[in-house]
Amino acid sequence: MAAPGRRTADVSSSSPAPSPSPSTGRRLLRTQTVGNLGESIFDSEVVPSSLVEIAPILRVANEVEATNPRVAYLCRFYAFEKAHRLDPTSSGRGVRQFKTALLQRLERENDPTLKGRVHQSDAREMQRFYREYYKKYIQALQHAADKADRALLTKAYQTAAVLFEVLRAVNVSQSVEVDQAILDTHNKVEEKKKLYVPYNILPLDPESTGQAIMRYPEIQAAVYALRNTRGLPWPKDQDKKPGEKNTGKDLLDWLQAMFGFQKDNVSNQREHLVLLLANVHIMKVPKVDQQPKLDDKALDAVMKKLFKNYKKWCKYLGRKSSLWLPTIQQEVQQRKLLYMGLYLLIWGEAANLRFMPECICYIYHHMAFELYGMLAGNVSPMTGENVKPAYGGDEEAFLIKVVTPIYKVIEKEAERSKTMKSKHSHWRNYDDLNEYFWSVDCFRLGWPMRADADFFKTPKDAYLNLLNGENRSAGNTHWMGKVNFVEIRSFWHIFRSFDRMWIFLILSLQAMIIIAWNGGTPSDIFDAGVFKKVLSIFITAAILKLGQAILDLIFGWKARRNMSFAVKLRYILKLICAAAWVVILPVTYAYTWENPTGLARTIKSWLGDGQNQPSLYILAIVIYMAPNIVASMLFLFPFMRRFLESSNVKVITIIMWWSQPRLFVGRGMHEGAFSLFKYTMFWVLLLATKLTVSFYIEIKPLVQPTIDIMREPIRTFQWHEFFPHGTNNIGVVISLWAPIILVYFMDTQIWYALFSTLIGGIYGAYRRLGEIRTLGMLRSRFESLPEAFNERLIPSDANKSKGLRAAFSSRPKFFRLLVTKDRKRKELQGLLKCGMSLLQVSVKKTS
């Protein structure tokens, strides 16, 4: 898990170095430890993470070593002193090895570099080299006509700053004052260093306006729009002075000053926003304008795409968005850019919070409202002063005060998962934490966020929750737990996850047995008596639905504390309705018969013998099937279902609430009508074929033998009688039907394999996938087929189990001696080669 760290400006890696040293182009690996001591340890790329501040010094040492080894030695010596100040006890990971190796190198290089020194003292040597470096790499590039090597100039300014730092340290150690000319040069370097900053694509500093990429009209339009800071209330310590008009301050700089974002994040998101606006602007306004101005349509297009999820989140929770626009038309564009810049800055600094998009929406909702309050001049009812950001504008305030507390919760939950891996219900992952922001309860966090809120609480001791995942108390800490769903592992998920398939197969089996028992032809269903018996499948469906409702209640039990009242009410009503239909349908079915038998006769005797009323049962079936009929109609018209599921209208929400719980993610995700038609036809043909074969080959042939067995009682048994009190030889009937029932439920996979192969082959032939056009191509395939067969279908010895697991899972020795993998592989290879050679000969003869 990546920690929400800050990105240090690594200038030297973003542009080519003026020194010929080849090591500067490599990537900075700050977390690599010193596992192999050698010359590469001083490459500034294997610096321990706790000593990352000395990495630029070591990199400069590597750059100047070829030109002046003594200056490189002094840079490394200063880096060693700074490393000792940063970690005097060498407690960091890899610090002791690093410092030891660096000290050994310094001792080894002291005398050789001292002999090559030009001046008598190190202080004079540093001053001489600093002046030469400034003339050679900074003044020469500054006087370039087109400033084509701006990257080299930026790199040179950063290197010069490091060299002056070493120079000052050397002079202090030798009690030598720095020349005033060098101090003046350093002041110039520091001023220019603020302007020549590293960049990714766009050099946005004022000195780079002449760059080719900055001359594009769409780029200029976006940059000019961002630099419109008129009317913004700057902080007192950062008020723009009259002489700072050309320093390049823009809207993102103002957001950084007010909300405390990181400097490098602001630089990255500035380029990001400019490129987004420029790309859309050039599509909306293809004609070049003399005075480039950002098109409002381009701005609206980017804003619509950027805030799509945020606006959906606000509508889902029934809250108004914080994207308030001013009434003055001249300020609208500036306000939109501020909203967009704020969102990108939050996203750019959110670290792992990006895996929780609704959490980012919550943060942005409050910060955008603060932005609106500051620009509108609202007065806080708590303080009586103008509205200010809740977390202030201190340096890196957003990272420290907003991102880090939420990240700490994620970190603690991840650590908790390592101690209780088998209990998924005992810890929260990203989805569980993000689902908290799918409910209006998330606003209980407040803004600024309350540190004592349940969201931030984690149990102090994971072993206090040993009983159930729903036990959320641990000492004085109140753990919020999972939201909406807590996993319960059970084999009943096989039925619950595929309930529609199981219910369909069971009801089809019951209907086919009834038809086969009463005539044996599908046309017998039109007989009134047979049709009444077939209608009993709805009673079976009601019983299965009751089982499904019970399973839903059991599997959702651990999440009951965090469920909303609407979800709890849905589970309870589903169970009550399913139980009511289990009673209503059998009772009304009993009254469809004049002289019922079996259970129907018992029910009718309980409730009194009345007149048969078959229409009552039909009415009950229509009412029972009404929700399924509506769902089927919506299935046939996916655009209607997509609209209803995505709607936030209360009436529609209540109607859809019965079919499925309301969730923010996953609503309205349906295929198009044509794709749905193809999918439906595939399964209609598959199931029709499966049921036809099952009826005529599996079900019907067993009916007459079953009738004969039930008529002739068996009185003597050679084995134990499992059903001594059973009638009609029920034990024999069960043993006869059990294998057929298992085959009936499992052969759907066989039919699916056949149909998918057939339809996939037809589709592939129509699309000309893997087409063999000539007999020569066919013959060439014969040569590679045995090898492909052996590679793809024969397991290799690399997958063979080893160790203790192999000792318990291996086959007996006598079996392994008779049949081995090598022998089977050789036999298959021989058979394939013989077959392929015969086919090849036959193809040659035909050609």
CORCORCOR-V909175 format. One record per residue. N is the residue number from 0. RES is the residue in one letter. SS is DSSP state (2 for helix, 1 for strand, 0 for the rest). D_CENTER is the distance of its C-alpha to the mean C-alpha in Angstrom with 1 decimal. Layout:
n = (N/N)
res = (RES/RES)
ss = (SS/SS)
d_center = (D_CENTER/D_CENTER)
This chain:
n = (0/1/2/3/4/5/6/7/8/9/10/11/12/13/14/15/16/17/18/19/20/21/22/23/24/25/26/27/28/29/30/31/32/33/34/35/36/37/38/39/40/41/42/43/44/45/46/47/48/49/50/51/52/53/54/55/56/57/58/59/60/61/62/63/64/65/66/67/68/69/70/71/72/73/74/75/76/77/78/79/80/81/82/83/84/85/86/87/88/89/90/91/92/93/94/95/96/97/98/99/100/101/102/103/104/105/106/107/108/109/110/111/112/113/114/115/116/117/118/119/120/121/122/123/124/125/126/127/128/129/130/131/132/133/134/135/136/137/138/139/140/141/142/143/144/145/146/147/148/149/150/151/152/153/154/155/156/157/158/159/160/161/162/163/164/165/166/167/168/169/170/171/172/173/174/175/176/177/178/179/180/181/182/183/184/185/186/187/188/189/190/191/192/193/194/195/196/197/198/199/200/201/202/203/204/205/206/207/208/209/210/211/212/213/214/215/216/217/218/219/220/221/222/223/224/225/226/227/228/229/230/231/232/233/234/235/236/237/238/239/240/241/242/243/244/245/246/247/248/249/250/251/252/253/254/255/256/257/258/259/260/261/262/263/264/265/266/267/268/269/270/271/272/273/274/275/276/277/278/279/280/281/282/283/284/285/286/287/288/289/290/291/292/293/294/295/296/297/298/299/300/301/302/303/304/305/306/307/308/309/310/311/312/313/314/315/316/317/318/319/320/321/322/323/324/325/326/327/328/329/330/331/332/333/334/335/336/337/338/339/340/341/342/343/344/345/346/347/348/349/350/351/352/353/354/355/356/357/358/359/360/361/362/363/364/365/366/367/368/369/370/371/372/373/374/375/376/377/378/379/380/381/382/383/384/385/386/387/388/389/390/391/392/393/394/395/396/397/398/399/400/401/402/403/404/405/406/407/408/409/410/411/412/413/414/415/416/417/418/419/420/421/422/423/424/425/426/427/428/429/430/431/432/433/434/435/436/437/438/439/440/441/442/443/444/445/446/447/448/449/450/451/452/453/454/455/456/457/458/459/460/461/462/463/464/465/466/467/468/469/470/471/472/473/474/475/476/477/478/479/480/481/482/483/484/485/486/487/488/489/490/491/492/493/494/495/496/497/498/499/500/501/502/503/504/505/506/507/508/509/510/511/512/513/514/515/516/517/518/519/520/521/522/523/524/525/526/527/528/529/530/531/532/533/534/535/536/537/538/539/540/541/542/543/544/545/546/547/548/549/550/551/552/553/554/555/556/557/558/559/560/561/562/563/564/565/566/567/568/569/570/571/572/573/574/575/576/577/578/579/580/581/582/583/584/585/586/587/588/589/590/591/592/593/594/595/596/597/598/599/600/601/602/603/604/605/606/607/608/609/610/611/612/613/614/615/616/617/618/619/620/621/622/623/624/625/626/627/628/629/630/631/632/633/634/635/636/637/638/639/640/641/642/643/644/645/646/647/648/649/650/651/652/653/654/655/656/657/658/659/660/661/662/663/664/665/666/667/668/669/670/671/672/673/674/675/676/677/678/679/680/681/682/683/684/685/686/687/688/689/690/691/692/693/694/695/696/697/698/699/700/701/702/703/704/705/706/707/708/709/710/711/712/713/714/715/716/717/718/719/720/721/722/723/724/725/726/727/728/729/730/731/732/733/734/735/736/737/738/739/740/741/742/743/744/745/746/747/748/749/750/751/752/753/754/755/756/757/758/759/760/761/762/763/764/765/766/767/768/769/770/771/772/773/774/775/776/777/778/779/780/781/782/783/784/785/786/787/788/789/790/791/792/793/794/795/796/797/798/799/800/801/802/803/804/805/806/807/808/809/810/811/812/813/814/815/816/817/818/819/820/821/822/823/824/825/826/827/828/829/830/831/832/833/834/835/836/837/838/839/840/841/842/843/844/845/846)
res = (M/A/A/P/G/R/R/T/A/D/V/S/S/S/S/P/A/P/S/P/S/P/S/T/G/R/R/L/L/R/T/Q/T/V/G/N/L/G/E/S/I/F/D/S/E/V/V/P/S/S/L/V/E/I/A/P/I/L/R/V/A/N/E/V/E/A/T/N/P/R/V/A/Y/L/C/R/F/Y/A/F/E/K/A/H/R/L/D/P/T/S/S/G/R/G/V/R/Q/F/K/T/A/L/L/Q/R/L/E/R/E/N/D/P/T/L/K/G/R/V/H/Q/S/D/A/R/E/M/Q/R/F/Y/R/E/Y/Y/K/K/Y/I/Q/A/L/Q/H/A/A/D/K/A/D/R/A/L/L/T/K/A/Y/Q/T/A/A/V/L/F/E/V/L/R/A/V/N/V/S/Q/S/V/E/V/D/Q/A/I/L/D/T/H/N/K/V/E/E/K/K/K/L/Y/V/P/Y/N/I/L/P/L/D/P/E/S/T/G/Q/A/I/M/R/Y/P/E/I/Q/A/A/V/Y/A/L/R/N/T/R/G/L/P/W/P/K/D/Q/D/K/K/P/G/E/K/N/T/G/K/D/L/L/D/W/L/Q/A/M/F/G/F/Q/K/D/N/V/S/N/Q/R/E/H/L/V/L/L/L/A/N/V/H/I/M/K/V/P/K/V/D/Q/Q/P/K/L/D/D/K/A/L/D/A/V/M/K/K/L/F/K/N/Y/K/K/W/C/K/Y/L/G/R/K/S/S/L/W/L/P/T/I/Q/Q/E/V/Q/Q/R/K/L/L/Y/M/G/L/Y/L/L/I/W/G/E/A/A/N/L/R/F/M/P/E/C/I/C/Y/I/Y/H/H/M/A/F/E/L/Y/G/M/L/A/G/N/V/S/P/M/T/G/E/N/V/K/P/A/Y/G/G/D/E/E/A/F/L/I/K/V/V/T/P/I/Y/K/V/I/E/K/E/A/E/R/S/K/T/M/K/S/K/H/S/H/W/R/N/Y/D/D/L/N/E/Y/F/W/S/V/D/C/F/R/L/G/W/P/M/R/A/D/A/D/F/F/K/T/P/K/D/A/Y/L/N/L/L/N/G/E/N/R/S/A/G/N/T/H/W/M/G/K/V/N/F/V/E/I/R/S/F/W/H/I/F/R/S/F/D/R/M/W/I/F/L/I/L/S/L/Q/A/M/I/I/I/A/W/N/G/G/T/P/S/D/I/F/D/A/G/V/F/K/K/V/L/S/I/F/I/T/A/A/I/L/K/L/G/Q/A/I/L/D/L/I/F/G/W/K/A/R/R/N/M/S/F/A/V/K/L/R/Y/I/L/K/L/I/C/A/A/A/W/V/V/I/L/P/V/T/Y/A/Y/T/W/E/N/P/T/G/L/A/R/T/I/K/S/W/L/G/D/G/Q/N/Q/P/S/L/Y/I/L/A/I/V/I/Y/M/A/P/N/I/V/A/S/M/L/F/L/F/P/F/M/R/R/F/L/E/S/S/N/V/K/V/I/T/I/I/M/W/W/S/Q/P/R/L/F/V/G/R/G/M/H/E/G/A/F/S/L/F/K/Y/T/M/F/W/V/L/L/L/A/T/K/L/T/V/S/F/Y/I/E/I/K/P/L/V/Q/P/T/I/D/I/M/R/E/P/I/R/T/F/Q/W/H/E/F/F/P/H/G/T/N/N/I/G/V/V/I/S/L/W/A/P/I/I/L/V/Y/F/M/D/T/Q/I/W/Y/A/L/F/S/T/L/I/G/G/I/Y/G/A/Y/R/R/L/G/E/I/R/T/L/G/M/L/R/S/R/F/E/S/L/P/E/A/F/N/E/R/L/I/P/S/D/A/N/K/S/K/G/L/R/A/A/F/S/S/R/P/K/F/F/R/L/L/V/T/K/D/R/K/R/K/E/L/Q/G/L/L/K/C/G/M/S/L/L/Q/V/S/V/K/K/T/S)
ss = (0/0/0/0/0/0/0/0/0/0/2/2/2/0/0/0/0/0/0/0/0/2/2/2/2/0/0/0/0/0/0/0/0/0/0/0/0/0/2/2/2/2/0/0/0/0/0/0/2/2/2/2/2/2/2/2/2/2/2/2/2/2/2/2/0/0/0/0/2/2/2/2/2/2/2/2/2/2/2/2/2/2/2/2/2/2/0/0/0/0/0/0/0/0/2/2/2/2/2/2/2/2/2/2/2/2/2/2/2/2/2/2/2/2/2/0/0/0/0/0/0/2/2/2/2/2/2/2/2/2/2/2/2/2/2/2/2/2/2/2/2/2/0/0/0/0/0/0/0/2/2/2/2/2/2/2/2/2/2/2/2/2/2/2/2/2/2/2/2/2/2/2/2/0/0/0/0/0/0/2/2/2/2/2/2/2/2/2/2/2/2/2/2/2/2/0/0/0/0/0/0/0/0/0/0/2/2/2/0/0/0/0/2/2/2/0/2/2/2/2/2/2/2/2/2/2/0/0/0/0/0/0/0/0/0/2/2/2/0/0/0/2/2/2/0/0/0/0/0/0/2/2/2/2/2/2/2/2/2/0/0/0/2/2/2/2/2/2/2/2/2/2/2/2/2/2/2/2/2/2/2/2/2/2/0/0/0/0/0/0/0/0/0/0/0/2/2/2/2/2/2/2/2/2/2/2/0/2/2/2/2/2/2/2/2/2/2/0/0/0/0/0/0/0/0/0/0/0/2/2/2/2/2/2/2/2/2/2/2/2/2/2/2/2/2/2/2/2/0/0/2/2/2/2/2/0/2/2/2/2/2/2/2/2/2/2/2/2/2/2/2/2/2/2/2/2/0/0/1/0/0/0/0/0/0/1/0/0/0/0/0/0/0/0/0/0/2/2/2/2/2/2/2/2/2/2/2/2/2/2/2/2/2/2/2/2/2/2/2/0/0/0/0/2/2/2/0/0/0/2/2/2/2/2/2/2/2/2/0/2/2/2/2/2/2/0/0/0/0/0/0/0/0/2/2/2/0/0/0/0/0/2/2/2/0/0/0/0/0/0/0/0/1/1/0/0/1/1/0/0/0/0/0/0/0/0/0/0/0/0/0/0/2/2/2/2/2/0/2/2/2/2/2/2/2/2/2/2/2/2/2/2/2/2/2/2/2/0/0/0/0/2/2/2/2/2/0/2/2/2/2/2/2/2/0/0/2/2/2/2/2/2/2/2/2/2/2/2/2/2/2/2/2/2/2/0/2/2/2/0/0/0/0/0/2/2/2/2/2/2/2/2/2/2/2/2/2/2/2/2/2/2/2/2/2/2/2/2/2/2/0/0/0/0/0/0/0/0/2/2/2/2/2/2/2/2/2/0/0/0/0/0/0/2/2/2/2/2/2/2/2/2/2/2/2/2/2/2/2/2/2/2/2/2/2/2/0/2/2/2/2/2/2/2/2/2/0/0/0/2/2/2/2/2/2/2/2/0/0/0/0/0/0/0/0/0/0/0/0/0/0/0/2/2/2/2/2/2/2/2/2/2/2/2/2/2/2/2/2/2/2/2/2/2/2/2/2/2/2/2/2/2/2/2/2/2/2/2/2/2/2/0/0/0/0/0/0/0/0/0/0/0/0/0/0/0/0/0/0/2/2/2/2/2/2/2/2/2/2/2/2/2/2/2/2/2/2/2/2/2/2/2/2/2/2/2/2/2/2/2/2/2/2/2/2/2/2/0/0/0/0/0/0/0/2/2/2/2/2/2/2/2/2/2/2/2/2/2/2/2/2/2/2/0/0/0/2/2/2/0/0/0/2/2/2/2/2/2/2/0/0/0/2/2/2/2/2/2/0/0/2/2/2/2/2/2/2/2/2/2/2/2/2/2/2/2/2/2/2/2/2/2/2/2/2/2/0)
d_center = (13.4/14.5/17.0/17.4/20.4/22.5/23.0/26.7/28.4/29.2/31.7/33.3/30.2/29.6/33.1/35.8/38.2/41.9/42.9/43.1/41.2/38.6/36.4/34.9/32.5/30.4/27.0/27.2/26.0/26.5/25.3/27.4/30.3/33.8/34.0/36.6/39.2/40.6/41.0/37.3/36.8/38.3/36.1/34.2/31.0/31.3/32.1/30.9/28.2/30.8/33.2/30.9/33.5/36.0/33.8/35.3/38.8/38.4/37.0/40.1/42.3/41.0/41.6/45.2/46.3/47.8/49.7/50.8/50.1/51.7/49.3/46.4/48.1/48.4/44.7/43.7/46.3/44.9/41.4/42.8/44.4/41.3/39.3/42.0/41.8/38.0/38.2/41.9/41.3/38.9/36.6/33.3/31.7/33.8/35.9/39.2/38.9/38.0/40.9/43.3/42.6/42.8/46.1/47.5/46.8/48.4/51.5/51.7/51.4/53.6/56.9/56.0/54.3/57.2/59.7/57.9/57.9/59.9/60.8/62.3/59.6/55.8/55.7/57.8/55.7/52.5/54.1/55.5/52.2/50.4/53.0/52.8/49.0/49.1/51.7/50.2/46.6/46.5/49.8/49.8/46.4/47.2/50.2/48.4/49.1/45.8/43.6/41.8/40.8/39.0/36.4/39.2/40.7/37.6/37.4/41.1/40.9/38.3/40.4/43.5/42.0/41.3/44.8/46.4/44.6/46.1/49.4/49.8/49.0/51.7/54.2/53.8/54.3/57.5/58.7/58.7/58.1/55.8/57.7/57.4/56.6/53.5/52.4/52.8/50.8/48.1/48.0/47.6/44.8/42.9/43.4/42.2/39.3/37.8/38.0/37.0/33.4/30.8/28.7/26.2/27.7/30.0/32.8/33.0/35.8/39.2/40.9/38.7/39.6/41.7/38.9/38.5/34.9/35.9/38.7/36.5/37.2/33.7/32.7/35.8/35.1/31.7/33.1/36.2/34.1/32.0/35.3/36.8/36.9/40.0/40.4/37.6/38.7/38.2/38.5/42.1/41.4/39.6/41.9/42.4/45.9/48.1/48.0/44.1/43.7/42.7/40.2/37.2/36.0/33.5/31.3/28.5/31.1/32.2/28.7/28.6/32.0/31.3/27.8/27.8/25.1/25.2/27.5/25.3/22.4/25.0/26.3/22.9/22.0/25.7/25.4/22.1/23.7/26.9/25.4/23.5/26.7/28.9/27.0/27.3/30.8/32.2/31.1/32.7/35.7/36.7/40.2/40.9/42.2/44.8/43.2/39.5/37.9/34.3/34.1/33.1/31.5/29.2/28.4/27.7/25.5/23.2/23.3/22.5/19.3/18.2/18.9/18.0/15.2/17.5/20.4/18.8/17.9/21.5/23.0/21.0/22.4/25.7/25.9/27.2/25.1/26.4/26.9/30.7/32.8/36.4/39.4/40.8/39.7/40.0/37.3/34.7/33.3/33.2/31.4/28.7/28.1/28.0/25.3/23.2/23.9/23.0/19.5/18.9/20.4/18.3/15.0/16.6/17.5/14.7/13.4/10.6/11.0/8.8/5.9/8.7/9.8/12.7/13.9/14.3/16.2/18.4/19.3/20.0/22.1/24.4/24.7/25.4/28.1/29.6/29.7/31.5/33.9/34.8/35.6/37.5/39.5/38.6/40.2/38.4/40.2/39.6/41.1/43.1/41.9/39.7/36.0/34.2/30.6/30.0/28.8/31.4/31.3/31.8/30.4/26.7/27.0/23.5/21.9/24.4/24.8/21.5/18.5/20.2/21.1/17.6/16.4/19.3/18.3/14.9/17.1/19.7/17.5/16.2/19.9/20.8/18.6/20.6/23.9/23.1/21.0/22.7/22.1/18.6/20.2/21.3/18.2/15.2/11.5/8.9/9.0/12.7/13.2/11.4/13.5/16.5/16.3/16.6/20.2/23.2/23.7/21.2/24.1/26.1/24.4/26.6/26.8/27.5/25.2/27.4/27.1/28.5/26.0/24.5/21.0/22.0/24.1/23.4/26.2/28.5/29.2/26.7/29.7/31.1/28.8/30.1/31.0/28.2/24.7/26.1/28.5/26.9/29.9/30.3/33.4/33.4/29.6/28.1/24.6/22.7/20.8/18.1/18.0/18.7/18.0/19.3/19.2/22.8/23.3/26.2/27.6/28.1/24.6/26.0/28.2/25.9/23.0/25.5/28.1/29.1/29.9/31.9/33.8/34.7/36.0/38.0/39.5/40.4/42.0/44.1/45.2/46.2/48.2/50.0/50.9/52.0/54.1/55.9/57.0/54.5/53.7/50.9/53.6/54.8/51.9/54.1/56.7/56.7/56.8/54.1/51.9/52.3/51.3/48.2/47.2/46.8/43.3/42.1/43.3/41.3/38.2/38.8/39.1/35.8/34.1/35.6/34.1/30.6/31.1/32.2/29.1/26.8/28.7/28.7/25.0/24.3/27.0/25.0/22.9/26.2/26.5/23.4/23.8/25.2/28.8/28.0/25.8/28.5/31.2/29.4/29.4/33.0/34.2/32.6/34.5/37.7/37.7/37.0/39.9/42.1/41.7/42.6/45.9/46.6/46.1/48.4/51.0/51.2/51.1/54.1/56.1/55.6/58.2/61.9/62.4/59.0/58.6/56.4/53.8/54.5/58.1/57.3/55.1/57.8/60.4/58.4/58.0/61.5/62.8/62.5/62.5/59.8/57.3/54.8/53.6/52.2/49.9/48.9/48.1/46.0/44.1/43.5/42.2/40.0/38.5/38.1/34.4/33.8/35.9/33.9/30.6/32.2/33.3/29.9/28.6/31.2/30.3/26.5/26.9/28.6/26.0/23.2/25.5/26.3/22.8/21.7/24.9/25.4/29.2/30.4/32.6/29.9/27.4/30.1/30.8/27.2/26.8/28.9/26.9/23.5/22.1/20.8/17.1/15.4/12.5/13.9/17.3/19.3/17.2/20.2/21.8/24.8/28.3/29.4/26.4/27.0/30.7/30.2/27.9/30.5/33.5/32.0/31.7/35.0/36.9/35.3/36.0/39.5/40.4/39.1/41.1/44.2/44.3/43.6/46.4/49.1/48.3/46.8/47.9/51.3/53.1/52.6/54.0/57.7/57.6/55.9/58.7/61.4/59.9/59.7/63.3/64.8/64.4/64.1/66.3/66.2/63.1/63.0/59.8/58.7/58.5/55.0/55.9/59.5/59.7/57.7/59.5/59.4/58.3/54.7/53.8/54.8/53.0/49.7/50.1/50.8/47.9/45.1/44.4/44.5/42.0/39.6/40.0/39.6/36.1/34.9/36.4/33.8/31.7/34.7/35.2/31.5/31.9/35.2/34.0/30.8/32.9/35.6/33.5/31.2/34.4/36.0/32.9/32.8/36.6/36.3/33.7/35.8/33.0/34.7/38.1/41.2/43.8/46.8/48.6/48.3/44.5/44.9/47.3/44.9/42.2/44.6/44.8/41.0/40.4/41.6/39.5/36.4/37.2/37.9/34.6/32.3/34.1/36.0/34.0/34.7/36.1/33.1/31.3/34.3/33.9/35.5/37.0/37.5/35.0/37.1/40.3/39.3/37.5/40.0/42.6/46.3/48.4/50.8/48.1/46.5/50.0/50.6/47.4/45.2/42.2/44.3/46.9/44.7/43.0/46.4/47.6/44.7/45.1/48.8/48.4/45.9/48.1/51.1/49.5/48.0/51.4/53.1/50.7/51.1/54.9/54.9/52.7/55.1/58.1/56.6/55.8)
